[in-house]
Amino acid sequence: MEPPTRPRTLSAWLSALAACALLLASPAGRAGPPAAAAARPVICLDPGHPSETSAGTATASGVTENHLNWVVALKLRKLLEARGWKVVMTKSSEGEKVTNRRRAEIANAAGAALMLRLHCDSASARGLAVYFPDRQGKKYGVTGPSRAVIAASRALAKPFYRAAVAALKGYVPSRGVHGESATLIGSKQGALTGSIFARVPVLTVEMVVLNNPTDAAFITAEAGQDRMARALAAGVEACRGIRPR
C-alpha cells in the first residue's frame, strides 16, 4: 500500500490545517467537554421536609418551615448557579415527600462536593447554627457515614459558618458549630439519618429559630430570605476547594 499523499504547496498545507481545525471544533472531534465545564463543582441542596419523620415546624402565624426551606433553596440555587456551581436538588416541588435516606442517595449519585441541608429550628435561643456528622450512627441496619465523610464534613463546617455568620451580622445572631451527636435524633442514633447514608460531605444549617418572633419576622420577609440566601452562598463559596487535613 502506498503512503498517503502529503500536501506539496503552501496552499495545500493551509487547507489541511483548516480541515484539522474544523474537526477539532466539531462535537465528534472533541474527546470531552471543555475543561471549565468539566470542572464545575457540584452542590446538592436539600430543602428540609416533608420526610418520613416530620413535616417540620412553623411560625406562630402558621408559615411552615417546609415553605421557608424551599423558598430560600430556590434563591440560593440561582445565586450558586451564577457563581459556576452545578446545583442538584433533592426534591422537585415544595410539597414533595422525600425520605432522609433518599435525599442522601441523590447527593451521592450526583457526586456532590457538599450536601447542604436547609432547616429552621425550634429552640430557646435565636440565630443560625451549623451541624456536621461528628461520629458514626446506625439506621436501618446501616452504619455511617465513613470516617472520610466525617473528616470532610468537619473541615467544611467552620469555614462555611464563619462566612455565613459574617454576612448575617446585625440581622441574625450565631449559635455555633456543633456535631450532630448534640441533636435529639443524633444523640439517639449517633448521626442524623441523612448523614448516615451520605457518601459525600454534609452540613445541616438551622437558618433561624422559628418559635422566636424576631427570627420568624426576618425569615418570612422576602428581604430576609434574600439576605439568608446570600449568606448561605457566601458559606458555600468559602468551602470551595477545601480538603480535610
Protein Blocks (a to p, Z undefined) as FASTA:
>chain_A
ZZddddfbfklmmmmmmmmmmmmmpmklpgbdcfklmmpccdddddehidfkbgbdadfk
opafklmmmmmmmmmmmmmmmnopacddfbfbfklccdfklmmmmmmmnopabdcddddd
ddfbecddddddfbdcdeehiacddfklmmmmmmmmmmmmmmmmmmmgokaccebjadfk
lpmklmmnopafklmmpcbdcddddfbafklmklmmmmmpmklmmmmmmmmmmmmmmmgo
pacZZ
